[in-house]
Structures are given as structure tokens and as C-alpha cells.
């Protein structure tokens, strides 16, 4: 046992001496490997965090959210009818479900002067069978048994009462007094979030099937065929709610898939992106691969320089196994040291990375993080050391000392092959980063059809103040303010989605050529002017024409409408011809529409969706809340925002008026794409840096090996540039092969990614030539930096050493 320990200690001592003799080689290996490991581990921690969403909930693997694809809009929504649970149970009695409803309360804490808005979720009594959370204070079961109790989150408890424990406090609304029964906190890794919870009423739960206003979650046994189940439910919904028309396609989404696979409107909070996660995972793999290639390449290259040492040790009796162990141990020592440095880098950069990905990434050295880092270090150390160890320990002493080792080509081809792979990764990342930046610029600068400059949005205004009333005094007073160009309202969010569809009956059309249902929404006077839409024909909704506003009659209602150009074309009219037409909406509230204007198509929501034909109706809205849009003079827009918020606080009798700039809302739509761009560009830069480090190390080794050749060329009259080109030629050829490998695959991959956008960039051959030229330039400059130093030596001093 003592002999084994002594032998192992000698291996370590010999390995340390060998490493310290090659300080530049050791430094390059440590820098490249530790940076690659640190970046890859950070990315993998992010991936692990994202994949952990919603797994903590009870029976998460059997829980599904009921969603609907509304066929006319070609859009999927996470809401459905509360009555749909009964339809599921009619198909299979083992299915159970829970329902919840979003609402807003205007509550007044004790001693508050004005009410505050509280986003609330009304839930069913079986809510805790589906979702888990922490009860910080109080008794949550009281909320599930009595509608007069309410549970607040920690954040809302602090906002409303100035402390975390507000159990027993009261909140007064217009119609009820609520007592705080519990203070709760939802898990960070849950797609579900609400500021407060209270018990849903029986009237909410017992609504007809055509009313889509509930978030419905169901537990489905594993042996149920979900495809057959959703087809049956879709048929029932279409028969009962839409008279047999194919309007709704009921679908299920696994609870654990919501965070990464659902990018729908009306989500509880902003979800993650599966594309970003996939991109991050690929980047982590590429960074580890590039770092490993560097380490392996330089280990293989340097192993040949120790041939004489191996020959001498074999002559003195060292076995092949002992030499193999020596080389493997040295490789593992470097890898583990790099792993330690990577842990230091991760510790220093984790906060900045958490801010970048907007996630609370944490470190657990005795958990997955430590295990991951140790595993990566060991695997890379083994991969880097195994070929040199096998290669050099296989020769007998006579052949090694006679120089026969230098005639082997296997190590050379392995190095070249790895370098080609490294170059291909670099080219692909350069092209991918450039295309991502170009596509994001197109999305952020696309022509949406409406204007975003100096447009202030006021969110969540009670519709009794806007579209449910013919009294337009609030908007009139805002329009009269100095600095306001135009103010209007609408019951949709331009950066979100449509929430209504209308079935139109147009004179002259039959059942065979009838238009499919189209998107519709309610709007106020001066809507076109306030939003900056392009008017193709007709006029805007005019406050001097009271007949424009929605008016109920005995059997039907009347209202003026503005349609998009694509809707006019679909109906068979030119923009001028459709003005003055009278169309009818067939639904629970039949309305005759007087077409007064035509606007160019405009984008609602992100460019992942197509522009929808739509109809805007003056004053007609089934929605509870609406938004105001105020066009301001750009010079005074910033100062006007505070004045408008103060004025609205008084007029709406609310303290927390929520406003935002339309331009900022538009940019926020592409938050995931911007995050994806930042991650790709940051770590693509690191991959390119690691490639340069690898090239630098190999070029330094190659230049040292060819120093005699360089000296001879100088003696024969070669200048520095010629020598640099001679030494760089080999690497330039390898980079050319990398380009030939990378370009086709990158082209098809980028084309597939771009196909998911309605508005997209086009791939340019100039971009590929630019990436190729930049790759060659990086390669040449890296090699030239070493070559010039070698070429600057005096030939006499070099030749004297041989």
C-alpha cells in the first residue's frame, strides 16, 4: 500500500514539474478550458432552472390546461368555458377539473384616500389539489370556504398595508368587505401567478358553454386517449356554442409544458421560450466542445515534444501502464484546476448572468452544480489525455529515441480534424449571430400599420367610463389638454391579441360564399387619428356625429364601423366601394354596421402571426375593461405623462393608474428574441475567443517546431510577410474546409428558424462571404501574432541551437 501511495505521489510530482516547464501551454489550457467550462455551466444552470417549472405541483404529470384554437383567428388561447369541465366528465367520469377567473378589484385599505387596483383570481374550492404554494401567515383554508376572505401575496401585503403579515386586516370594495385570511407566496418556478386569491361564486362557475372566460385545468388518467378526448369535446363545444360551425378546436397542454411551450396571450405571467432554451443548450455544448478541442489539440501537440523523456523512462524500466497513468494524471490535474477556476468565474458572474436571463440562478456546490462541474472536468480531462497517453506509451524506447515518433501522422490528422470542427462552429456562430440581429432589427422596425411614437397607453380602465357609455366627457377633456393630439380608446391591446370575433352578414352574399368570422373590437371616436392608422377611404369615427356610436334598438343595434383593406377585398369591394355599405353582425347582440372608413391592415401582437382582417365598431364592446391611447406632441410627451396620470387619478377615483408607452410595449413583445440574441452573441463571442486561444497555442507550437525552417528562409532572403504567410497557409486551408462544412448546414438551419416569422429577413450571400472573410482574418491575425515573433529572431542564434 505504501509503495502505491509513493508511486502516485511521484506521478503527481513529475506531472507538476512537466506542467510548470511549459508555462505558456499551461496558461492557455487553463484560460481556454476554465472560460469554456464556466460559460457552459452557467448556461446549463439556466436550462436546468427553466426545465424545473411546475414540477412541484400535485400530480403535475397528469395535469393539463384546457386551451382553444379559434379557427377563424387561427390563434390559440389559454381560456375556455367553465362548463367544459362537465363535458370532459361526460366523456370519462374519472376526469376532474378546477376553474379560475381573472378579475380586478378596486379596494381601499384602512385610512386610504383613494382605491387601489388589485389583480385578483377567483378560484374553486379544490384549487389546492392542483397547485402548491407557501402559506407565509394565516389559514388559507378559510379562503376556500368563505367568499368574504381573501389571500394576498407577500408583495401585495407590503404594498397595501406596509408589512408582510396583514392577516386580519380588511379591504373595502364597492360591493363587499374582504378580510385577509392568509399571506401566500407562489413558487418562482410556477407559470401560475396572482396578486390575490378568493373563492369563485356559483354564478361564475355555472356559466353557459359559449362563455369563454375561465382558466381550466384537468386531471386526466394516463390510459385516456387524449386525441380522441379533445376531438369529442371540440365537437360538443361547436355543436352547443356555435350551432355546429367549426369555430373552436379544444386542445390540451401539459402543465409542465406551459412555461416553455406556451407563448399565448392572457398567460398569467411572461413565459420562457423553448427556442431560447434549445439555443442555450446547443451553445453550452458548443462551448464545451470548443474548449475541449483546444485542450485536446494542445495536449496532443505537446505530447510529441516529450518523446525523448518517454524513451529515457522506458529505458530505465517504466511500463506502458505507468506512462499511460502519468499522462492521464497530468491531463486530469489540468482539467480539475480549470474546473476550480471555472467555479470561481461562475461565482463572480452568476449575479450578472441572472440579470441577463431574468431568472434567480443559484449555486449549490454539493448539488447539481458541483456534480456537473466535476463531471465535465473529469470527462474533458480523460478525453484530452487518453490519446496522447495511448499514442506515446505504445512506442518502444529504441523507436522513440531514434525519432521514429515524428513519422506518425495520426496525431496530426486528429489535430487538423478537430481544428476544422472548431472553425466550422465559429463560422456557424458568426452567421447565426448576424442573422439573429438582422431579424430582430426587422421585427423592431417593421411597419405595423400603426404609429408608436409619443403614444401613451392607459391600461385597464373600467369600460363603464369608456365604451359602455355614450358620455365621452373623459376623452373630450383629455383631447382638450394642451400637448394632446388625439385621445381614443379600444377594448384590445395592440401589442397582444384580438379577443373577439364577429360573424358578418353582407348583402348579396349567400351561405356558400359567406365570409368566415373575422376579428373585431370596440373603439372610440378619433381612433384612427390616435393610433396613426393609414386611412385609405372614408373617415374616422367623428365625435360630432352621434349616430356613429353604438345604439340599442328594439330588436337590433346600430353603430358605425371601420374595416381593414383586406376585409373589404374579401367581401368583394374596393376601399371606395365599401364606404356606405351596411353589414350585419349575427350574434347574441345583432348589430347593423354602417361602414364609414377603410384603413390599411395593421399588426396586432407579434409578427409571428399574420395580419388579420378586422372590423372596428364605435362604442360596441362586451369587454369589462378597455385601454386608452393618447397621441402626444413629442416635445412635451414625457412631462405630459405625469399630468395625465394625475388627472386620471382624480377622474377615475383610483390611485394606481397604469400607463406605458406603446413603443416600449411593442419592444417588450420581442423580449424572448432579444434575450436569445444577447445569449447567442455573448457566448458566440466566447466561442470565437476560445477558438483564437486554440489557434494561438497550436500556432505557437508549430512555429517553435519550424523555427529552424524559418531561420533558413530568412537566410535565403524571405521577408517577414512571406514567412507569416508560409506558416499561416496550413491553417487557412483548414479554415477553408471549415467554411465548406459550416455554410450549407447553417443556411438550412437559419432558413428553418426564419420560417416561423410572418415578417422575416432574407439570407444574403454577402453575409456568408463576410463571415468567411472574418473567420480567415481572425485565423491569419492569430497565427501572424506568433509567426512575427518567431520570424523576428536572428537566424544565427536559432541555427546555433541545432
C-alpha positions in Angstrom: 0.0 0.0 0.0 2.8 2.4 0.9 4.5 1.7 -2.4 1.3 2.6 -4.3 1.0 5.8 -2.4 4.6 6.6 -3.0 4.3 5.9 -6.7 1.1 8.0 -7.0 2.9 10.9 -5.3 5.8 10.6 -7.7 3.3 10.8 -10.6 1.9 14.0 -9.2 5.4 15.5 -8.6 6.5 14.6 -12.1 3.3 15.9 -13.6 3.6 19.2 -11.8 7.2 19.6 -13.0 6.2 18.9 -16.5 3.4 21.3 -16.5 5.4 24.1 -14.9 8.1 23.7 -17.5 5.5 24.6 -20.2 4.0 27.7 -18.5 2.5 29.2 -21.7 1.0 25.9 -22.7 -0.4 25.5 -19.2 -1.8 29.1 -19.1 -3.5 28.7 -22.5 -5.1 25.4 -21.4 -6.3 26.8 -18.1 -7.7 30.0 -19.6 -9.5 28.3 -22.5 -10.8 25.4 -20.5 -11.9 27.4 -17.4 -13.7 30.0 -19.5 -15.5 27.4 -21.6 -16.5 25.4 -18.5 -17.7 28.5 -16.7 -19.9 29.7 -19.6 -21.2 26.2 -20.3 -22.1 25.6 -16.6 -23.9 29.0 -16.4 -26.0 28.1 -19.4 -26.8 24.6 -18.1 -27.8 26.0 -14.8 -30.3 28.3 -16.7 -31.5 25.3 -18.7 -32.0 23.3 -15.5 -33.9 26.1 -13.9 -36.2 26.6 -16.9 -37.0 22.8 -17.1 -38.0 22.8 -13.5 -41.2 24.8 -13.9 -44.4 23.4 -12.4 -43.0 20.1 -11.4 -43.7 20.8 -7.8 -47.5 20.9 -8.1 -49.6 17.8 -7.1 -50.0 15.2 -9.8 -48.2 17.6 -12.3 -47.6 14.8 -14.8 -51.3 14.2 -15.1 -52.5 17.8 -15.1 -53.4 19.6 -18.4 -54.6 23.1 -19.2 -57.6 23.2 -21.5 -56.9 25.6 -24.4 -58.9 26.5 -27.5 -57.7 27.2 -31.1 -60.2 29.6 -32.5 -60.3 28.6 -36.2 -61.4 32.0 -37.7 -58.5 33.8 -36.0 -56.0 30.9 -36.3 -55.0 31.7 -32.7 -54.8 29.6 -29.6 -55.9 30.9 -26.2 -55.4 29.5 -22.7 -59.0 30.2 -21.7 -62.2 28.2 -22.2 -65.7 27.9 -20.7 -66.2 26.9 -17.1 -68.9 24.5 -18.3 -66.3 22.5 -20.3 -65.3 20.5 -17.2 -68.8 18.8 -17.2 -68.2 17.9 -20.9 -64.9 16.2 -20.0 -66.6 14.3 -17.2 -69.4 13.2 -19.5 -66.8 11.5 -21.7 -64.9 10.0 -18.8 -66.2 10.3 -15.2 -62.7 9.9 -13.8 -61.6 13.3 -15.1 -61.5 16.1 -12.5 -61.0 19.8 -13.1 -60.6 23.1 -11.4 -61.5 26.6 -12.7 -60.3 30.1 -12.0 -61.2 33.5 -13.3 -59.2 36.7 -13.6 -60.7 39.9 -12.3 -59.8 43.2 -10.9 -60.9 44.7 -7.6 -60.7 48.4 -6.6 -60.1 48.1 -2.9 -59.5 50.6 -0.1 -57.3 49.7 2.8 -58.0 51.4 6.1 -57.1 55.1 6.0 -56.5 55.1 2.2 -57.8 58.2 0.4 -58.3 56.5 -3.0 -59.0 52.9 -4.0 -56.1 50.8 -5.3 -56.4 48.2 -8.1 -55.8 44.7 -7.1 -55.5 42.0 -9.7 -57.4 39.1 -8.3 -58.0 35.5 -9.2 -61.3 33.8 -8.1 -60.7 30.1 -7.6 -62.6 26.9 -7.0 -62.6 25.2 -3.6 -60.4 22.3 -5.0 -57.6 24.7 -6.0 -55.0 23.2 -3.7 -55.5 19.8 -5.4 -53.8 21.3 -8.4 -51.4 24.0 -7.3 -48.9 24.3 -4.4 -47.6 27.4 -2.8 -46.3 28.6 0.6 -48.6 30.0 3.2 -46.5 32.6 5.0 -49.1 33.6 7.5 -52.7 32.8 8.3 -55.0 30.0 7.3 -55.7 29.6 3.6 -58.5 27.1 4.1 -60.7 29.9 5.2 -60.4 31.4 1.7 -61.6 28.1 0.2 -64.7 28.1 2.4 -65.9 31.7 2.6 -66.0 34.3 -0.2 -65.6 37.1 2.3 -62.0 36.1 2.9 -59.0 36.9 0.6 -55.4 35.8 0.4 -52.7 38.2 -0.6 -49.2 37.6 -1.9 -46.3 39.0 0.1 -45.7 41.7 -2.4 -49.4 42.9 -2.3 -49.5 42.7 1.5 -46.5 45.0 1.6 -48.0 47.4 -1.0 -51.4 47.6 0.7 -50.5 47.5 4.4 -46.8 48.2 4.5 -45.9 44.9 6.1 -45.8 41.2 5.2 -48.2 39.9 7.9 -51.5 41.5 7.2 -53.8 38.7 8.4 -57.0 40.1 9.9 -56.8 43.4 8.0 -59.8 44.5 5.9 -60.1 45.7 2.3 -63.2 47.5 1.2 -64.5 47.4 -2.4 -67.6 48.9 -3.9 -69.8 45.9 -3.0 -68.0 43.9 -0.3 -65.6 44.0 2.6 -62.8 41.4 2.5 -60.8 40.1 5.4 -57.2 39.0 4.8 -57.2 35.3 5.8 -53.7 34.4 4.6 -50.5 35.8 3.1 -49.1 33.4 0.5 -46.1 33.1 -1.9 -46.1 31.3 -5.2 -43.0 29.3 -6.2 -40.7 31.1 -8.6 -40.8 28.1 -10.9 -44.6 28.2 -11.5 -46.3 29.6 -14.6 -49.3 30.5 -12.3 -49.3 33.8 -10.5 -51.9 36.0 -9.0 -51.8 39.0 -6.6 -54.7 37.7 -4.6 -57.0 34.7 -4.4 -60.6 34.5 -3.3 -63.4 32.0 -3.7 -65.4 32.0 -7.0 -69.1 32.4 -6.9 -71.6 29.9 -8.1 -72.7 32.2 -10.8 -69.1 32.3 -12.2 -68.9 28.5 -12.2 -72.3 27.9 -13.7 -72.0 29.9 -16.9 -73.1 28.7 -20.4 -70.6 26.9 -22.6 -70.4 29.8 -25.1 -68.8 32.0 -22.4 -65.0 31.7 -22.6 -63.6 33.4 -19.5 -62.0 30.7 -17.4 -58.7 29.0 -16.9 -59.5 25.3 -16.7 -57.1 22.6 -15.5 -58.0 18.9 -15.6 -56.5 15.7 -14.2 -56.6 13.0 -16.9 -55.8 9.4 -16.2 -52.8 8.0 -18.2 -54.9 5.4 -20.0 -57.2 8.0 -21.6 -56.6 8.7 -25.3 -56.2 12.4 -25.3 -56.6 12.9 -29.0 -59.9 11.2 -29.1 -60.9 13.0 -26.0 -60.2 16.5 -27.4 -61.9 15.7 -30.7 -65.1 14.7 -28.8 -65.0 17.8 -26.7 -64.4 20.0 -29.7 -67.4 18.6 -31.4 -69.6 19.2 -28.3 -68.4 22.8 -28.0 -69.0 23.6 -31.6 -72.5 22.0 -31.5 -73.6 23.6 -28.3 -71.9 27.0 -28.5 -71.6 27.7 -32.3 -74.5 26.0 -33.9 -72.4 23.3 -35.4 -69.9 25.6 -37.1 -66.2 24.7 -36.9 -65.2 27.6 -34.6 -63.2 26.0 -31.8 -60.7 23.3 -31.6 -60.2 22.2 -27.9 -56.7 21.2 -27.1 -54.7 20.1 -24.0 -51.3 21.3 -22.9 -49.4 19.5 -20.2 -48.9 21.6 -17.1 -45.1 21.1 -17.2 -45.0 22.2 -20.8 -46.7 25.6 -20.3 -43.7 27.6 -19.3 -41.5 26.6 -22.3 -44.1 25.8 -25.0 -46.8 28.3 -24.5 -46.4 31.8 -25.8 -50.1 32.7 -25.8 -51.9 35.8 -24.9 -53.6 36.0 -21.5 -50.9 34.0 -19.8 -50.6 34.5 -16.0 -47.0 35.9 -16.5 -44.4 36.0 -19.2 -43.3 32.5 -20.0 -39.9 31.3 -21.1 -39.0 30.2 -24.6 -38.3 26.6 -25.7 -36.3 28.1 -28.7 -34.1 30.1 -26.3 -33.6 27.0 -24.1 -32.7 24.9 -27.1 -30.3 27.6 -28.3 -28.7 27.9 -24.9 -28.3 24.1 -24.7 -26.6 24.0 -28.1 -24.4 26.9 -27.1 -23.4 25.1 -23.9 -22.5 22.0 -25.9 -20.6 24.1 -28.5 -18.6 25.9 -25.8 -17.7 22.7 -24.1 -16.7 21.2 -27.5 -14.6 24.2 -28.4 -12.9 24.3 -25.0 -12.3 20.5 -25.2 -10.9 20.7 -28.7 -8.4 23.4 -27.6 -7.3 21.3 -24.6 -7.1 18.0 -26.6 -5.3 19.6 -29.5 -2.7 21.3 -27.4 -2.2 18.1 -25.3 -1.7 16.0 -28.4 0.7 18.6 -29.9 2.8 18.9 -26.7 2.9 15.2 -26.1 5.2 14.7 -29.0 7.8 17.1 -27.6 8.2 14.8 -24.6 9.2 11.8 -26.7 12.8 11.7 -25.5 11.6 11.8 -21.9 9.4 8.8 -22.6 12.2 7.0 -24.3 14.6 7.5 -21.4 11.9 6.4 -18.8 11.2 3.3 -20.8 14.9 2.5 -21.0 15.0 2.8 -17.2 12.2 0.3 -16.8 8.9 2.3 -16.9 6.0 0.2 -18.1 3.4 1.3 -20.7 0.7 1.4 -18.0 2.9 3.7 -15.8 3.4 6.1 -18.7 -0.3 6.0 -19.5 -1.1 6.7 -15.9 1.4 9.6 -15.9 -0.1 11.3 -19.0 -3.7 10.8 -17.8 -2.9 12.1 -14.4 -1.3 15.3 -15.8 -4.4 15.8 -18.0 -6.8 15.4 -15.1 -4.7 17.7 -12.9 -5.1 20.5 -15.5 -8.8 19.8 -16.1 -9.6 19.8 -12.3 -7.6 23.0 -11.8 -9.5 24.5 -14.7 -12.7 23.3 -13.1 -11.8 25.1 -9.9 -11.0 28.3 -11.8 -14.4 27.9 -13.6 -16.2 27.7 -10.2 -14.5 31.0 -9.2 -15.7 32.6 -12.5 -19.2 31.3 -12.1 -19.3 32.6 -8.5 -18.2 36.0 -9.7 -20.5 36.1 -12.8 -23.7 34.4 -11.6 -25.4 37.6 -10.5 -24.8 39.3 -13.8 -25.9 36.2 -15.7 -29.1 36.1 -13.5 -29.9 39.6 -14.6 -29.2 38.8 -18.2 -31.7 35.8 -18.3 -34.0 37.4 -15.7 -34.0 34.3 -13.5 -32.8 33.8 -9.9 -30.0 31.4 -10.8 -28.4 30.0 -7.6 -25.4 27.8 -6.9 -25.3 24.6 -4.9 -21.8 23.2 -4.7 -23.0 20.0 -3.1 -25.9 19.6 -5.6 -26.2 19.6 -9.4 -23.8 22.5 -9.9 -20.9 20.8 -8.2 -21.6 17.4 -9.7 -22.0 19.0 -13.2 -18.7 20.9 -13.0 -16.8 17.9 -11.6 -18.2 15.6 -14.3 -17.4 18.0 -17.1 -13.8 18.4 -15.8 -13.2 14.7 -15.5 -14.7 13.9 -18.9 -12.6 16.6 -20.6 -9.5 15.6 -18.7 -9.9 11.9 -19.8 -10.7 12.9 -23.4 -7.7 15.2 -23.6 -5.3 12.8 -22.0 -6.3 9.4 -23.4 -5.0 9.8 -27.0 -1.5 11.2 -26.0 -1.3 8.6 -23.3 -2.1 5.7 -25.6 -0.1 7.1 -28.5 3.2 7.9 -26.8 3.2 4.9 -24.4 2.8 2.5 -27.3 6.3 3.1 -28.7 9.3 1.2 -27.6 12.3 3.1 -26.3 14.5 2.5 -29.4 12.0 3.9 -31.8 11.2 6.9 -29.7 14.8 7.8 -29.2 15.6 7.4 -32.9 12.9 9.9 -33.8 10.5 7.4 -35.4 7.7 9.1 -33.5 7.9 12.1 -35.7 6.9 10.0 -38.7 3.5 9.2 -37.3 0.6 11.1 -38.9 -2.3 10.0 -36.8 -1.9 12.8 -34.2 -1.5 15.4 -37.0 -4.7 14.3 -38.6 -6.6 14.3 -35.3 -5.4 17.9 -34.6 -6.4 19.0 -38.1 -9.8 17.4 -37.9 -10.5 19.0 -34.5 -9.4 22.3 -35.8 -11.7 22.1 -38.8 -14.6 21.3 -36.4 -13.7 24.3 -34.3 -13.6 26.6 -37.4 -17.0 25.3 -38.6 -18.5 26.1 -35.2 -17.0 29.6 -35.4 -18.4 30.3 -38.9 -21.9 29.0 -37.9 -22.0 31.2 -34.8 -20.9 34.3 -36.7 -23.6 33.7 -39.3 -26.3 32.8 -36.8 -25.5 35.9 -34.6 -25.7 38.2 -37.6 -29.0 36.7 -38.8 -30.5 36.9 -35.4 -29.5 40.6 -35.1 -30.9 41.3 -38.5 -34.2 39.5 -37.9 -34.7 41.3 -34.5 -34.0 44.7 -36.2 -36.6 43.9 -38.8 -39.2 42.9 -36.1 -38.5 46.1 -34.1 -38.6 48.3 -37.1 -41.4 46.7 -39.1 -44.3 48.6 -40.4 -47.1 47.5 -38.1 -49.7 49.8 -39.7 -49.9 52.0 -36.5 -47.6 54.6 -35.0 -45.8 54.1 -31.7 -44.1 57.5 -31.3 -45.3 59.5 -28.3 -48.3 57.2 -27.9 -49.3 56.8 -24.2 -51.3 53.8 -23.2 -53.6 53.8 -20.2 -54.4 50.2 -19.2 -57.3 48.5 -17.5 -59.9 51.4 -17.4 -63.4 50.3 -16.4 -65.4 50.1 -19.6 -68.3 52.0 -17.9 -66.1 55.0 -18.3 -65.3 54.4 -22.0 -67.2 52.1 -24.4 -70.2 51.3 -22.3 -71.3 54.9 -22.1 -72.2 57.5 -24.6 -70.7 60.0 -22.2 -67.4 60.9 -23.7 -66.5 63.7 -21.3 -63.3 62.0 -20.1 -61.9 61.6 -23.5 -63.1 65.1 -24.5 -61.3 66.6 -21.6 -58.1 64.8 -22.4 -58.4 65.8 -26.1 -58.7 69.5 -24.9 -55.5 69.4 -23.0 -52.5 71.3 -24.4 -50.0 68.9 -25.9 -52.5 66.2 -26.7 -53.0 65.5 -30.4 -55.8 62.9 -30.1 -57.1 60.5 -27.5 -59.3 57.5 -28.0 -60.0 54.0 -26.5 -60.2 50.4 -27.6 -61.0 47.1 -25.9 -57.9 45.3 -27.2 -54.2 45.7 -26.7 -52.4 46.4 -30.0 -49.3 44.5 -28.7 -51.3 41.5 -27.5 -54.2 39.9 -29.5 -57.8 40.2 -30.6 -60.3 38.9 -28.1 -63.5 38.9 -30.2 -64.7 37.6 -33.5 -67.7 38.7 -35.5 -69.9 36.8 -38.0 -70.8 39.2 -40.7 -73.8 39.1 -43.0 -73.1 41.1 -46.1 -75.9 42.0 -48.6 -75.6 39.9 -51.8 -73.7 37.1 -50.2 -75.1 33.6 -49.8 -74.3 30.7 -47.4 -71.8 29.3 -50.0 -69.7 32.5 -50.3 -70.2 33.9 -46.9 -67.1 35.3 -45.2 -65.7 33.3 -42.3 -65.8 35.1 -38.9 -63.4 37.9 -38.6 -61.6 39.7 -35.7 -63.5 42.6 -34.2 -63.1 45.1 -31.4 -64.7 48.2 -30.0 -63.2 51.7 -30.3 -64.0 55.3 -29.5 -64.1 58.5 -31.5 -60.9 59.6 -33.2 -59.5 56.1 -33.1 -57.6 56.3 -36.5 -56.0 59.6 -35.6 -54.9 58.5 -32.1 -53.4 55.2 -33.3 -51.9 56.7 -36.5 -53.6 54.1 -38.8 -53.5 54.9 -42.6 -56.9 55.9 -43.8 -57.5 54.5 -47.3 -61.0 55.7 -47.8 -63.8 57.3 -45.8 -63.3 58.9 -42.4 -62.5 58.3 -38.7 -65.1 58.0 -36.0 -66.3 61.5 -35.5 -67.4 62.9 -32.1 -69.6 65.4 -33.9 -71.6 62.5 -35.4 -73.5 60.9 -32.5 -75.0 58.4 -34.9 -71.6 56.8 -35.1 -71.9 55.5 -31.6 -73.4 52.1 -30.8 -77.1 52.4 -30.0 -79.5 49.7 -28.9 -82.8 49.4 -30.7 -85.8 47.2 -30.1 -84.5 44.2 -32.0 -81.1 45.2 -33.4 -78.5 47.8 -32.6 -76.7 50.2 -34.9 -73.2 51.5 -35.0 -70.6 52.9 -37.4 -67.6 50.7 -38.3 -64.2 50.9 -39.9 -62.8 47.9 -41.7 -59.3 46.9 -42.9 -58.5 46.9 -46.6 -58.1 43.1 -46.6 -61.6 42.6 -45.2 -63.1 44.9 -47.8 -61.3 42.9 -50.5 -62.5 39.6 -49.1 -66.1 41.0 -49.2 -65.6 41.9 -52.9 -65.3 45.6 -52.6 -62.7 48.2 -53.3 -61.9 50.7 -50.4 -64.1 53.4 -52.0 -67.0 51.0 -52.9 -67.4 49.6 -49.3 -68.0 53.1 -47.9 -71.7 53.5 -47.1 -72.3 49.7 -47.1 -74.5 48.3 -44.3 -73.5 45.0 -42.9 -75.0 42.9 -40.1 -73.3 41.2 -37.2 -75.1 37.9 -36.3 -74.5 37.1 -32.6 -76.3 37.5 -29.3 -76.4 41.2 -29.9 -77.3 41.7 -33.6 -75.9 45.0 -34.8 -76.2 46.8 -38.1 -72.9 48.3 -39.1 -72.6 51.4 -41.2 -69.2 51.3 -42.9 -67.6 54.8 -42.7 -63.9 54.1 -43.2 -61.2 51.8 -44.6 -57.7 51.5 -43.1 -54.6 49.6 -44.2 -54.1 46.3 -42.5 -52.2 46.6 -39.2 -50.4 44.1 -37.0 -52.0 43.1 -33.6 -49.5 41.2 -31.5 -46.1 40.0 -32.6 -45.0 39.3 -36.2 -45.2 35.6 -35.6 -48.9 36.0 -36.5 -50.3 37.2 -39.8 -52.2 40.5 -40.2 -55.9 39.7 -39.6 -58.9 41.2 -41.5 -60.7 43.2 -38.8 -63.6 45.4 -38.1 -63.6 48.3 -35.6 -67.0 49.2 -34.1 -67.7 52.6 -32.5 -68.9 52.0 -28.9 -69.7 48.3 -29.1 -67.8 46.2 -26.6 -68.6 43.1 -24.4 -65.4 43.5 -22.5 -65.2 44.7 -18.9 -62.1 46.8 -19.3 -60.7 48.9 -22.1 -57.5 50.8 -22.8 -56.9 54.4 -23.7 -54.4 55.5 -26.3 -53.3 59.1 -26.3 -51.2 60.7 -29.0 -49.0 63.4 -27.6 -46.8 66.1 -29.0 -43.3 64.5 -28.9 -41.7 67.6 -27.4 -43.9 67.5 -24.3 -44.7 63.8 -24.1 -42.6 63.0 -21.1 -43.9 65.9 -19.0 -47.5 65.3 -20.1 -47.4 61.7 -18.8 -47.3 62.8 -15.2 -50.0 65.4 -15.7 -52.3 62.8 -17.4 -51.8 60.3 -14.6 -52.7 62.9 -12.0 -55.8 64.0 -13.9 -56.9 60.3 -14.4 -56.4 59.6 -10.7 -59.0 62.2 -9.9 -61.4 61.4 -12.7 -61.3 57.6 -12.2 -61.0 57.8 -8.4 -58.0 55.5 -8.5 -54.6 55.8 -7.0 -52.6 53.3 -9.2 -53.1 54.4 -12.8 -51.1 52.0 -15.0 -49.6 53.7 -18.1 -46.9 52.7 -20.6 -45.5 53.9 -23.9 -46.8 52.0 -26.9 -43.3 51.9 -28.3 -42.0 50.2 -25.1 -44.9 47.7 -25.2 -44.0 46.9 -28.8 -40.4 46.3 -27.9 -41.3 44.1 -25.0 -43.2 41.8 -27.3 -39.9 40.5 -28.5 -38.3 40.1 -25.1 -37.6 36.4 -25.7 -36.0 37.2 -29.1 -33.9 39.9 -27.5 -32.8 37.6 -24.7 -32.0 34.9 -27.3 -29.9 37.4 -29.3 -28.0 38.6 -26.2 -27.2 35.0 -25.1 -26.1 33.9 -28.6 -23.9 37.0 -29.2 -22.3 36.8 -25.8 -21.4 33.1 -25.9 -20.7 33.2 -29.6 -18.1 35.8 -28.8 -16.7 33.5 -26.1 -16.6 30.6 -28.6 -14.6 32.8 -31.1 -12.3 33.8 -28.2 -11.7 30.2 -27.3 -11.0 29.4 -31.0 -8.4 32.1 -31.1 -6.8 30.8 -27.9 -6.6 27.3 -29.5 -5.2 28.7 -32.7 -2.7 30.7 -30.8 -1.5 27.7 -28.8 -1.2 25.4 -31.9 0.5 28.2 -33.9 3.0 28.8 -31.2 3.8 25.1 -31.0 4.1 24.8 -34.8 6.2 27.9 -35.1 8.6 26.6 -32.5 8.8 23.3 -34.3 9.6 25.1 -37.6 11.9 27.7 -36.2 14.9 26.2 -38.0 13.0 26.3 -41.3 12.1 30.0 -40.6 15.7 30.8 -39.9 16.8 29.1 -43.2 14.2 31.0 -45.1 15.4 34.3 -43.7 19.0 33.5 -44.6 17.7 32.8 -48.2 16.1 36.2 -48.4 12.4 35.7 -47.3 10.8 38.7 -45.6 8.6 38.6 -42.6 5.3 38.7 -44.5 6.3 35.8 -46.7 7.3 33.8 -43.6 4.0 34.7 -41.9 2.0 33.5 -44.9 4.0 30.3 -45.1 3.3 29.4 -41.5 -0.4 30.6 -41.8 -1.1 28.7 -45.1 -1.8 25.4 -43.4 -4.4 27.0 -41.0 -6.0 29.0 -43.8 -6.6 25.8 -45.7 -8.2 24.2 -42.7 -10.4 27.2 -42.2 -11.5 26.9 -45.9 -12.6 23.4 -45.2 -14.4 24.6 -42.1 -16.3 27.1 -44.2 -17.3 24.5 -46.8 -18.7 22.3 -44.0 -20.4 25.0 -42.0 -22.2 27.1 -44.7 -24.7 24.5 -46.1 -25.8 23.3 -42.7 -26.1 26.9 -41.3 -28.1 28.0 -44.3 -30.8 25.4 -43.9 -30.9 25.8 -40.1 -31.3 29.6 -40.3 -33.9 29.2 -43.1 -35.9 26.8 -40.8 -35.8 29.3 -38.0 -36.9 32.2 -40.1 -39.9 30.3 -41.4 -41.6 30.8 -38.1 -41.9 34.6 -38.6 -44.6 36.4 -40.6 -42.1 39.2 -41.2 -38.7 37.9 -41.8 -35.2 38.7 -43.1 -33.7 37.2 -46.2 -30.4 35.4 -46.2 -27.8 37.3 -48.2 -24.7 35.8 -49.8 -22.8 38.9 -48.7 -23.4 37.8 -45.1 -21.8 34.4 -45.7 -18.9 36.0 -47.6 -18.5 38.4 -44.7 -18.5 35.7 -42.1 -16.0 33.7 -44.2 -13.7 36.7 -44.5 -13.9 37.5 -40.8 -13.0 33.9 -40.0 -10.0 34.0 -42.3 -8.9 37.3 -40.8 -9.2 36.1 -37.3 -7.2 33.0 -38.2 -4.5 34.9 -40.1 -4.1 37.6 -37.4 -3.9 35.0 -34.6 -1.2 32.9 -36.4 0.6 36.1 -37.6 0.9 37.3 -34.0 3.0 34.2 -33.2 4.7 34.0 -36.6 6.1 37.5 -36.5 7.7 36.9 -33.1 9.4 33.8 -34.5 10.4 35.5 -37.7 11.9 38.4 -35.8 14.6 36.1 -34.2 18.1 36.4 -35.6 18.8 33.3 -37.9 22.3 32.8 -36.4 21.0 32.4 -32.9 18.3 29.9 -34.0 20.6 27.8 -36.2 23.2 27.6 -33.5 20.8 25.7 -31.3 20.5 22.8 -33.7 
